[in-house]
Amino acid sequence: MAKPTVHPQTTIGHVHLTVAELDRAERFYTQILGFEVTTRFSDEVVFMSAGGYHHHIALNVWEGKNAKPRPPGTTGLYHFAIRFPNRLELAKVVQRLIDHGVKIDGASDHTVSEAIYLRDPDGNGI
């Protein structure tokens, strides 16, 4: 099976996330969402991107190694958005989410865009 890749015109900005397990988070963002690793430093931080940019997403365990996710109703990241260039690219990712048994929290048609809502392995909303 070919390694999935996210479309190079996918946009996200910069997101830095503290995670509990770096390898688990890296697998989610690469194998399911399709981002590519651009740099990894030991077992503490990994940078990844769409289309070869230096990084769109940074994952680190500097303050959260083996930490439990924050409970709902507390402060912290609500969600971040990954904008795919078209419906087909969104559909490819949704199919990978389904294939990997990732729970989809909801979906919405915002007239100007369509959204799928889910959580990464650390409970961060996407």
LINHU-V166573 format. One record per backbone hydrogen bond with DSSP energy under -0.5 kcal/mol. CO is the residue of the C=O (numbers start at 1). NH is the residue of the N-H. Records with the same first field share a line. If there is no record, write none. Layout:
CO->NH  NH
This chain:
7->10
11->83
15->17  58
17->19  60
20->66
21->25
22->26
23->27
24->28
25->29
26->30
27->31  32
28->32  33
29->35
34->6
36->49
39->47
40->42
41->44  45
44->61
45->41
46->59
47->38  39
48->56  57
49->36
50->53
56->15
57->48
58->17
59->46
60->19
61->65
64->67
71->74
81->83
82->84
83->11
86->90
87->91
88->92
89->93
90->94
91->95
92->96
93->97
94->98
95->99
96->100
97->102
98->101
103->105  119
106->117
108->110  115
110->112
113->110
115->108
117->105  106
118->126
120->123
124->120
125->80
